[in-house]
Amino acid sequence: MTENRELKITSLEARDLPDAWFQCVYAILDNGHEYIIDRGSYAGQKRLEFDYITVGIRYPGVRPLLPDIPPALSIPNPVADGYLEEYLPYLMTSVKSPGEEYTYGEYLEPQIEEVIRMYREDGYGTNQAYMAVGGPEMITSSDPPCLRGVDTRIRYGKLHFMVYFRSWDLWNGFPANLGGLQLLKEYMAGEIGVEDGEIIASSKGLHLYDYVWELAKLRTMRD
């Protein structure tokens, strides 16, 4: 018999990117749904996953962009120093490395300049400046894009991003992806001539793989 339960919607508000990561890691240990992966990355292993989560980040541009790991814990940072600078071209250009099926940049590159043009020439009062990632053909891919859309809004003199991930590795992917998207947002805000704003991120697949559960407990000092 199927257990009669309702989806749990988690909503968090964070000051900056490291705070958002820490809050999500802390919350998933209490609110995550544990299951075995039938299809996808690491099939056969376990995930701990939010049913659905929305994270509002008020000041995503505050440095550092990456998680804060106290040295006393002896845990490696989930994202290596210098990675964000290497990751940014993956977001902004269509250049693909050998063996890559796609990059986010091949979808975003033509849309980034169009969104900039749209705001500069047509004004800020629009809901059409949405950048999509992936097409219907990706439904048959063994590894479809995790990031599916970057919505934008200019309000109160600032450029804000609203992003959606269909699946999202909390330990490594969350800080790397949001750090890269923040750098992209800063570039676009500068080109448009507005201030840098907030990020609101949501996902029905934000998860921790079982091989980092103990690291997550160490970082949050949980039993």
DONU-434712 format. One line per 4 residues: number of its first residue (from 1); their letters; for each residue x negated, y negated, z of N, C-alpha, C. Coordinates in Angstrom, 1 decimal. Layout:
BEGIN
NUM> A> X,Y,Z,X,Y,Z,X,Y,Z  ... $
This chain:
BEGIN
1> MTEN> -0.9,1.2,0.0,0.0,0.0,0.0,-0.9,-1.2,0.0  -0.5,-2.2,-0.8,-1.3,-3.5,-0.9,-0.9,-4.3,0.3  -2.0,-4.8,1.0,-1.8,-5.7,2.2,-1.1,-7.0,1.7  -0.1,-7.4,2.4,0.7,-8.6,2.1,0.0,-9.8,2.7 $
5> RELK> -0.9,-10.5,1.9,-1.6,-11.7,2.4,-1.5,-12.8,1.4  -1.7,-14.0,1.8,-1.7,-15.2,0.9,-3.1,-15.7,0.7  -3.3,-16.3,-0.4,-4.6,-16.9,-0.7,-4.9,-18.0,0.4  -6.1,-18.0,0.8,-6.6,-19.1,1.8,-7.3,-20.2,1.0 $
9> ITSL> -6.8,-21.4,1.0,-7.4,-22.5,0.4,-8.2,-23.3,1.4  -9.5,-23.3,1.1,-10.5,-24.0,2.0,-10.8,-25.4,1.4  -10.8,-26.4,2.3,-11.1,-27.7,1.8,-12.1,-28.3,2.8  -13.3,-28.8,2.3,-14.3,-29.3,3.1,-14.7,-30.7,2.6 $
13> EARD> -15.1,-31.5,3.5,-15.7,-32.9,3.1,-17.1,-32.9,3.7  -18.0,-33.3,2.8,-19.4,-33.4,3.2,-20.0,-34.7,2.9  -21.1,-35.0,3.6,-21.8,-36.3,3.4,-22.6,-36.3,2.1  -23.4,-35.3,2.0,-24.4,-35.2,0.8,-24.5,-33.7,0.4 $
17> LPDA> -25.4,-33.4,-0.6,-25.4,-32.1,-1.1,-26.0,-31.1,-0.1  -27.0,-31.3,0.6,-27.5,-30.4,1.6,-26.4,-30.1,2.7  -25.6,-31.1,3.1,-24.5,-30.9,4.0,-23.4,-30.0,3.4  -23.1,-30.2,2.2,-22.1,-29.4,1.5,-22.5,-28.0,1.5 $
21> WFQC> -23.8,-27.7,1.1,-24.3,-26.3,1.1,-24.2,-25.7,2.4  -24.6,-26.4,3.5,-24.6,-25.8,4.8,-23.2,-25.5,5.3  -22.3,-26.5,5.1,-20.9,-26.3,5.5,-20.3,-25.1,4.8  -20.6,-24.9,3.5,-20.0,-23.8,2.8,-20.6,-22.5,3.3 $
25> VYAI> -21.9,-22.4,3.5,-22.5,-21.2,4.0,-21.9,-20.8,5.4  -21.7,-21.8,6.2,-21.1,-21.6,7.6,-19.7,-21.1,7.5  -18.9,-21.8,6.6,-17.5,-21.4,6.5,-17.2,-20.1,5.9  -18.1,-19.7,4.9,-17.8,-18.4,4.2,-18.0,-17.2,5.1 $
29> LDNG> -18.8,-17.4,6.2,-19.0,-16.2,7.1,-17.7,-16.0,7.9  -16.9,-17.0,8.0,-15.6,-16.8,8.7,-14.4,-16.6,7.8  -14.5,-17.2,6.6,-13.3,-17.2,5.7,-13.5,-16.5,4.4  -14.7,-15.8,4.2,-14.9,-15.1,3.0,-14.2,-13.8,2.9 $
33> HEYI> -13.8,-13.4,1.7,-13.2,-12.1,1.5,-14.2,-11.1,1.0  -14.4,-10.0,1.6,-15.4,-9.1,1.2,-14.8,-8.0,0.3  -15.6,-7.8,-0.9,-15.1,-6.9,-1.8,-16.2,-6.3,-2.6  -16.0,-5.2,-3.3,-17.0,-4.6,-4.2,-16.8,-5.1,-5.6 $
37> IDRG> -17.8,-5.5,-6.3,-17.7,-6.1,-7.6,-17.5,-4.9,-8.7  -16.4,-5.0,-9.4,-16.0,-4.0,-10.4,-16.7,-4.4,-11.8  -16.7,-5.7,-12.1,-17.3,-6.2,-13.3,-18.0,-7.5,-13.1  -19.1,-7.7,-13.7,-19.8,-8.9,-13.5,-21.2,-8.7,-13.0 $
41> SYAG> -21.9,-9.8,-12.6,-23.2,-9.7,-12.0,-23.2,-8.8,-10.8  -24.2,-7.9,-10.7,-24.4,-7.0,-9.6,-23.2,-6.1,-9.4  -22.6,-5.6,-10.4,-21.5,-4.6,-10.3,-21.9,-3.5,-9.4  -20.9,-3.1,-8.5,-21.1,-2.1,-7.5,-21.6,-2.6,-6.2 $
45> QKRL> -22.1,-3.8,-6.1,-22.5,-4.4,-4.9,-21.4,-5.2,-4.3  -21.6,-5.8,-3.1,-20.6,-6.5,-2.4,-20.7,-8.0,-2.5  -19.6,-8.7,-2.5,-19.6,-10.1,-2.4,-18.8,-10.5,-1.2  -19.1,-11.7,-0.6,-18.3,-12.4,0.3,-17.8,-13.7,-0.4 $
49> EFDY> -16.5,-13.9,-0.5,-16.1,-14.9,-1.5,-14.9,-15.7,-0.9  -14.9,-17.0,-1.1,-13.7,-17.8,-0.8,-12.6,-17.4,-1.7  -11.3,-17.4,-1.3,-10.2,-17.3,-2.2,-10.2,-18.5,-3.1  -10.3,-19.7,-2.6,-10.4,-20.9,-3.4,-10.9,-22.0,-2.5 $
53> ITVG> -11.8,-22.8,-3.0,-12.4,-23.8,-2.2,-12.6,-25.1,-3.0  -12.4,-26.2,-2.3,-12.6,-27.6,-2.8,-13.6,-28.3,-1.8  -14.6,-28.9,-2.4,-15.6,-29.5,-1.6,-15.8,-31.0,-2.1  -15.5,-31.9,-1.2,-15.7,-33.3,-1.6,-17.0,-33.8,-1.0 $
57> IRYP> -17.8,-34.4,-1.8,-19.1,-34.9,-1.4,-19.2,-36.4,-1.6  -19.3,-37.1,-0.5,-19.1,-38.6,-0.6,-20.4,-39.2,-1.2  -21.6,-38.8,-0.8,-22.8,-39.5,-1.2,-23.8,-38.4,-1.8  -23.4,-37.8,-2.9,-24.3,-36.8,-3.5,-25.6,-37.2,-4.0 $
61> GVRP> -25.8,-38.5,-4.1,-27.1,-39.0,-4.6,-28.2,-39.2,-3.5  -27.8,-39.0,-2.2,-28.7,-39.2,-1.1,-29.8,-38.1,-1.2  -31.1,-38.5,-1.2,-32.2,-37.6,-1.2,-32.5,-37.1,0.2  -33.0,-35.8,0.3,-33.2,-34.8,-0.8,-31.9,-34.2,-1.3 $
65> LLPD> -31.9,-33.8,-2.5,-30.7,-33.1,-3.1,-30.6,-31.7,-2.8  -31.7,-31.0,-2.4,-31.7,-29.6,-2.1,-31.5,-29.3,-0.6  -31.1,-28.1,-0.3,-30.9,-27.7,1.1,-32.1,-28.0,2.1  -31.7,-28.2,3.3,-32.7,-28.4,4.3,-32.9,-27.1,5.1 $
69> IPPA> -34.1,-26.5,5.0,-34.3,-25.3,5.7,-35.4,-25.5,6.8  -35.0,-25.5,8.1,-36.0,-25.7,9.2,-37.1,-24.8,9.1  -38.4,-25.3,9.2,-39.5,-24.4,9.0,-39.6,-23.2,10.0  -39.0,-23.5,11.2,-39.0,-22.4,12.3,-38.3,-21.2,11.9 $
73> LSIP> -37.3,-21.3,10.9,-36.5,-20.1,10.5,-37.3,-19.2,9.6  -38.4,-19.7,9.0,-39.2,-18.9,8.0,-38.3,-18.4,6.9  -37.4,-19.2,6.4,-36.5,-18.8,5.3,-36.9,-19.6,4.0  -37.2,-19.0,2.9,-37.6,-19.8,1.7,-36.4,-20.6,1.3 $
77> NPVA> -36.7,-21.8,0.8,-35.6,-22.7,0.2,-34.9,-21.9,-0.9  -33.6,-22.0,-1.0,-32.9,-21.3,-2.1,-33.3,-21.8,-3.5  -33.7,-23.0,-3.5,-34.1,-23.6,-4.8,-35.6,-24.1,-4.7  -36.4,-23.7,-5.6,-37.8,-24.0,-5.5,-38.1,-25.5,-5.8 $
81> DGYL> -39.1,-26.1,-5.2,-39.4,-27.5,-5.5,-39.7,-27.6,-7.0  -39.2,-28.6,-7.7,-39.5,-28.8,-9.1,-38.5,-28.2,-10.0  -37.6,-27.3,-9.4,-36.7,-26.6,-10.3,-35.6,-27.5,-10.9  -35.2,-28.6,-10.2,-34.1,-29.4,-10.7,-34.6,-30.1,-12.0 $
85> EEYL> -35.9,-30.6,-12.0,-36.4,-31.2,-13.2,-36.4,-30.3,-14.4  -36.7,-29.0,-14.1,-36.7,-28.0,-15.2,-35.3,-27.7,-15.6  -34.3,-27.7,-14.7,-33.0,-27.3,-15.0,-32.2,-28.4,-15.8  -32.6,-29.7,-15.6,-31.8,-30.8,-16.2,-31.7,-30.6,-17.8 $
89> PYLM> -32.8,-30.2,-18.5,-32.6,-30.0,-19.9,-31.6,-29.0,-20.3  -31.4,-28.0,-19.4,-30.5,-26.9,-19.6,-29.1,-27.5,-19.6  -28.9,-28.5,-18.8,-27.5,-29.2,-18.7,-27.3,-30.2,-19.9  -28.4,-30.8,-20.4,-28.2,-32.0,-21.2,-28.6,-31.7,-22.7 $
93> TSVK> -29.2,-30.6,-23.0,-29.6,-30.4,-24.4,-29.2,-29.0,-24.8  -29.1,-28.8,-26.1,-28.7,-27.6,-26.7,-29.8,-26.6,-27.0  -31.0,-26.9,-26.5,-32.2,-26.0,-26.8,-32.0,-24.8,-25.9  -32.2,-23.6,-26.6,-32.1,-22.3,-25.9,-33.4,-21.6,-26.0 $
97> SPGE> -33.7,-20.9,-24.8,-34.9,-20.1,-24.8,-34.6,-18.7,-25.4  -35.6,-18.0,-25.8,-35.4,-16.7,-26.3,-34.6,-15.8,-25.4  -33.6,-15.1,-25.9,-32.8,-14.2,-25.0,-31.6,-14.9,-24.4  -31.5,-16.2,-24.4,-30.3,-16.9,-23.8,-29.1,-16.8,-24.8 $
101> EYTY> -28.0,-16.3,-24.3,-26.8,-16.3,-25.0,-26.2,-17.7,-25.2  -26.3,-18.5,-24.3,-25.8,-19.9,-24.3,-26.5,-20.7,-23.3  -26.3,-22.0,-23.3,-26.7,-22.9,-22.3,-25.6,-23.9,-22.0  -25.5,-24.4,-20.8,-24.4,-25.4,-20.6,-24.6,-26.6,-21.5 $
105> GEYL> -25.9,-26.9,-21.8,-26.2,-28.1,-22.6,-25.7,-28.0,-24.0  -25.6,-26.8,-24.6,-25.1,-26.7,-26.0,-23.7,-27.1,-26.1  -22.9,-27.0,-25.0,-21.6,-27.5,-24.9,-21.5,-29.0,-24.5  -22.3,-29.3,-23.5,-22.2,-30.6,-22.9,-22.9,-31.7,-23.8 $
109> EPQI> -24.0,-31.4,-24.4,-24.8,-32.4,-25.1,-24.0,-33.4,-26.0  -23.1,-32.8,-26.9,-22.3,-33.7,-27.8,-21.3,-34.5,-27.0  -20.8,-33.9,-25.9,-19.8,-34.6,-25.1,-20.3,-35.7,-24.2  -21.5,-35.6,-23.7,-22.1,-36.5,-22.8,-22.1,-37.9,-23.5 $
113> EEVI> -22.6,-38.0,-24.7,-22.7,-39.3,-25.3,-21.4,-39.8,-25.7  -20.4,-38.9,-26.0,-19.1,-39.4,-26.4,-18.3,-40.0,-25.2  -18.5,-39.3,-24.0,-17.9,-39.9,-22.8,-18.5,-41.3,-22.4  -19.8,-41.4,-22.6,-20.5,-42.7,-22.4,-19.9,-43.7,-23.3 $
117> RMYR> -19.8,-43.4,-24.6,-19.2,-44.3,-25.6,-17.8,-44.7,-25.3  -17.0,-43.6,-24.9,-15.6,-43.8,-24.6,-15.4,-44.9,-23.5  -16.2,-44.7,-22.4,-16.0,-45.7,-21.3,-16.6,-47.1,-21.7  -17.7,-47.1,-22.4,-18.2,-48.4,-22.7,-17.4,-49.2,-23.7 $
121> EDGY> -16.8,-48.5,-24.7,-16.1,-49.2,-25.8,-14.6,-49.3,-25.5  -14.0,-48.3,-24.9,-12.5,-48.2,-24.7,-12.0,-48.6,-23.3  -12.9,-48.7,-22.4,-12.5,-49.0,-21.0,-12.5,-47.9,-20.1  -12.3,-48.2,-18.8,-12.3,-47.2,-17.8,-11.0,-46.5,-17.5 $
125> GTNQ> -9.9,-47.1,-17.9,-8.6,-46.5,-17.6,-8.2,-45.4,-18.5  -8.8,-44.3,-18.3,-8.4,-43.1,-19.2,-8.6,-41.8,-18.4  -7.8,-40.8,-18.7,-8.0,-39.4,-18.2,-8.5,-38.5,-19.2  -9.1,-39.0,-20.3,-9.5,-38.1,-21.4,-11.0,-37.8,-21.4 $
129> AYMA> -11.7,-38.3,-20.5,-13.2,-38.1,-20.5,-13.6,-36.8,-19.8  -13.1,-35.7,-20.3,-13.3,-34.4,-19.8,-14.3,-33.6,-20.7  -15.3,-33.0,-20.1,-16.3,-32.2,-20.8,-16.1,-30.7,-20.5  -15.8,-29.9,-21.6,-15.5,-28.5,-21.4,-16.8,-27.7,-21.7 $
133> VGGP> -16.9,-26.6,-21.0,-18.0,-25.6,-21.2,-17.4,-24.3,-21.6  -17.9,-23.8,-22.7,-17.4,-22.5,-23.2,-16.1,-22.6,-24.0  -15.9,-21.6,-24.8,-14.7,-21.5,-25.7,-14.0,-20.2,-25.5  -12.9,-20.0,-26.2,-12.1,-18.8,-26.0,-12.9,-17.5,-26.4 $
137> EMIT> -13.9,-17.7,-27.2,-14.7,-16.5,-27.6,-15.5,-15.9,-26.4  -15.7,-16.7,-25.4,-16.5,-16.2,-24.3,-15.7,-15.2,-23.4  -14.5,-15.0,-23.6,-13.7,-14.0,-22.8,-14.3,-12.6,-23.0  -14.9,-12.4,-24.2,-15.5,-11.0,-24.4,-16.9,-10.9,-24.1 $
141> SSDP> -17.5,-12.0,-23.6,-18.9,-12.0,-23.2,-19.1,-11.2,-21.9  -20.3,-10.6,-21.8,-20.6,-9.9,-20.5,-21.1,-10.9,-19.5  -21.4,-12.1,-19.9,-21.9,-13.1,-18.9,-21.3,-14.5,-19.4  -20.0,-14.7,-19.2,-19.5,-16.0,-19.6,-19.9,-17.1,-18.7 $
145> PCLR> -19.9,-18.4,-19.2,-20.3,-19.5,-18.4,-19.6,-19.5,-17.0  -20.4,-19.9,-16.0,-19.8,-20.0,-14.7,-19.2,-21.4,-14.5  -19.9,-22.4,-14.9,-19.4,-23.8,-15.0,-18.4,-23.9,-16.2  -17.2,-24.3,-16.0,-16.2,-24.3,-17.1,-15.8,-25.7,-17.4 $
149> GVDT> -16.0,-26.7,-16.6,-15.6,-28.0,-16.9,-16.1,-29.1,-16.0  -16.4,-30.3,-16.6,-16.9,-31.4,-15.8,-15.9,-32.6,-16.2  -15.0,-32.9,-15.3,-14.1,-34.0,-15.5,-14.8,-35.2,-14.9  -14.4,-36.4,-15.5,-15.1,-37.6,-15.0,-14.0,-38.7,-14.7 $
153> RIRY> -14.3,-39.6,-13.9,-13.5,-40.7,-13.6,-14.3,-41.9,-13.2  -14.0,-43.1,-13.7,-14.6,-44.3,-13.2,-13.5,-45.0,-12.4  -13.7,-45.1,-11.1,-12.8,-45.9,-10.2,-13.6,-46.5,-9.1  -13.2,-47.7,-8.8,-13.9,-48.5,-7.7,-15.3,-48.8,-8.2 $
157> GKLH> -15.5,-49.0,-9.5,-16.8,-49.3,-10.0,-17.9,-48.2,-10.0  -17.4,-47.0,-9.8,-18.3,-45.9,-9.7,-17.9,-44.7,-10.6  -18.9,-44.0,-11.1,-18.6,-42.8,-11.9,-18.6,-41.6,-11.0  -17.5,-40.8,-11.0,-17.3,-39.6,-10.2,-17.2,-38.4,-11.1 $
161> FMVY> -17.7,-37.3,-10.6,-17.5,-36.0,-11.3,-16.6,-35.1,-10.5  -15.7,-34.4,-11.2,-14.9,-33.3,-10.7,-15.2,-32.1,-11.5  -15.8,-31.1,-10.8,-16.4,-29.9,-11.6,-15.7,-28.6,-11.1  -15.5,-27.7,-12.0,-14.9,-26.4,-11.7,-15.8,-25.3,-12.2 $
165> FRSW> -16.0,-24.3,-11.3,-16.8,-23.1,-11.5,-15.9,-21.9,-11.4  -15.8,-21.0,-12.4,-15.0,-19.8,-12.3,-15.7,-18.8,-11.4  -17.0,-18.8,-11.3,-17.8,-17.9,-10.4,-19.0,-18.7,-10.0  -19.4,-18.6,-8.7,-20.5,-19.5,-8.3,-21.3,-18.9,-7.1 $
169> DLWN> -22.5,-18.6,-7.4,-23.4,-18.1,-6.3,-23.7,-19.2,-5.3  -23.3,-19.1,-4.1,-23.4,-20.1,-3.1,-24.9,-20.3,-2.7  -25.6,-19.2,-2.5,-26.9,-19.3,-1.9,-27.9,-20.1,-2.9  -28.0,-19.7,-4.1,-28.9,-20.3,-5.1,-28.2,-21.2,-6.1 $
173> GFPA> -27.1,-20.8,-6.7,-26.5,-21.5,-7.8,-25.9,-22.8,-7.3  -25.2,-22.8,-6.2,-24.5,-24.0,-5.7,-25.5,-25.2,-5.6  -26.6,-25.1,-4.9,-27.5,-26.3,-4.7,-28.2,-26.6,-6.0  -28.5,-25.6,-6.9,-29.2,-26.0,-8.1,-28.3,-26.6,-9.1 $
177> NLGG> -27.0,-26.1,-9.2,-26.1,-26.6,-10.2,-25.7,-28.1,-9.8  -25.3,-28.3,-8.5,-24.9,-29.6,-8.1,-26.0,-30.6,-8.1  -27.2,-30.2,-7.8,-28.4,-31.1,-7.9,-28.6,-31.5,-9.3  -28.5,-30.6,-10.3,-28.6,-30.9,-11.7,-27.5,-31.8,-12.2 $
181> LQLL> -26.3,-31.5,-11.8,-25.1,-32.3,-12.2,-25.2,-33.7,-11.6  -25.7,-33.9,-10.4,-25.9,-35.2,-9.8,-26.9,-36.0,-10.6  -28.0,-35.4,-11.1,-29.0,-36.1,-11.9,-28.3,-36.5,-13.2  -27.5,-35.7,-13.8,-26.7,-36.0,-15.0,-25.8,-37.2,-14.8 $
185> KEYM> -25.1,-37.1,-13.6,-24.2,-38.2,-13.3,-24.9,-39.5,-13.2  -26.0,-39.5,-12.5,-26.8,-40.7,-12.4,-27.2,-41.3,-13.7  -27.6,-40.4,-14.6,-28.0,-40.9,-16.0,-26.8,-41.5,-16.7  -25.7,-40.8,-16.7,-24.5,-41.3,-17.3,-24.0,-42.7,-16.7 $
189> AGEI> -24.0,-42.8,-15.4,-23.6,-44.0,-14.8,-24.5,-45.2,-15.2  -25.8,-44.9,-15.3,-26.7,-46.0,-15.8,-26.4,-46.4,-17.2  -26.1,-45.4,-18.1,-25.9,-45.7,-19.5,-24.5,-46.5,-19.6  -23.6,-46.2,-18.8,-22.3,-46.8,-18.8,-22.3,-48.2,-18.2 $
193> GVED> -23.2,-48.4,-17.2,-23.3,-49.6,-16.5,-22.4,-49.7,-15.2  -22.2,-48.6,-14.6,-21.5,-48.5,-13.3,-22.4,-47.9,-12.2  -21.9,-47.9,-11.0,-22.6,-47.2,-9.9,-22.4,-45.7,-9.9  -23.2,-45.0,-9.2,-23.1,-43.6,-9.1,-22.0,-43.3,-8.0 $
197> GEII> -21.2,-42.3,-8.3,-20.1,-42.0,-7.3,-20.1,-40.7,-6.7  -19.0,-40.1,-6.4,-18.8,-38.9,-5.7,-18.7,-37.7,-6.6  -18.8,-36.5,-5.9,-18.6,-35.2,-6.6,-17.5,-34.5,-5.9  -16.5,-34.0,-6.6,-15.6,-33.0,-6.0,-15.7,-31.7,-6.8 $
201> ASSK> -16.1,-30.7,-6.1,-16.3,-29.4,-6.7,-15.3,-28.4,-6.2  -14.8,-27.5,-7.2,-13.9,-26.5,-6.8,-14.2,-25.2,-7.5  -13.7,-24.1,-6.9,-14.0,-22.8,-7.4,-13.1,-21.7,-6.8  -12.7,-20.7,-7.6,-12.0,-19.6,-7.0,-13.0,-18.4,-6.9 $
205> GLHL> -14.3,-18.7,-7.1,-15.3,-17.6,-7.1,-16.6,-18.0,-6.4  -16.6,-18.9,-5.4,-17.8,-19.3,-4.7,-18.1,-18.1,-3.7  -19.3,-17.6,-3.8,-19.6,-16.3,-3.1,-21.0,-16.2,-2.6  -21.2,-15.3,-1.7,-22.5,-14.8,-1.3,-22.7,-13.3,-1.6 $
209> YDYV> -23.7,-13.0,-2.3,-24.0,-11.5,-2.5,-24.5,-10.9,-1.2  -24.3,-9.6,-1.0,-24.6,-9.0,0.3,-26.1,-9.0,0.6  -27.0,-9.2,-0.4,-28.4,-9.2,0.0,-28.8,-10.5,0.7  -28.0,-11.5,0.7,-28.4,-12.8,1.4,-27.5,-13.0,2.7 $
213> WELA> -26.6,-12.0,3.0,-25.8,-12.3,4.2,-26.6,-12.5,5.5  -27.7,-11.7,5.6,-28.5,-11.9,6.8,-29.2,-13.3,6.8  -29.6,-13.7,5.6,-30.3,-15.0,5.5,-29.3,-16.1,5.9  -28.0,-16.0,5.4,-27.0,-16.9,5.7,-26.7,-17.0,7.2 $
217> KLRT> -26.7,-15.9,7.9,-26.5,-15.9,9.3,-27.7,-16.5,10.1  -28.9,-16.3,9.6,-30.1,-16.9,10.2,-30.0,-18.4,10.0  -29.7,-18.9,8.8,-29.7,-20.3,8.6,-28.6,-21.0,9.4  -27.5,-20.4,9.6,-26.4,-21.0,10.4,-26.5,-20.6,11.9 $
221> MRD> -27.5,-19.8,12.2,-27.7,-19.4,13.6,-26.4,-18.7,14.1  -25.9,-17.8,13.2,-24.7,-17.0,13.6,-25.1,-15.6,13.9  -24.4,-14.9,14.8,-24.7,-13.5,15.1,-24.3,-12.6,13.9 $
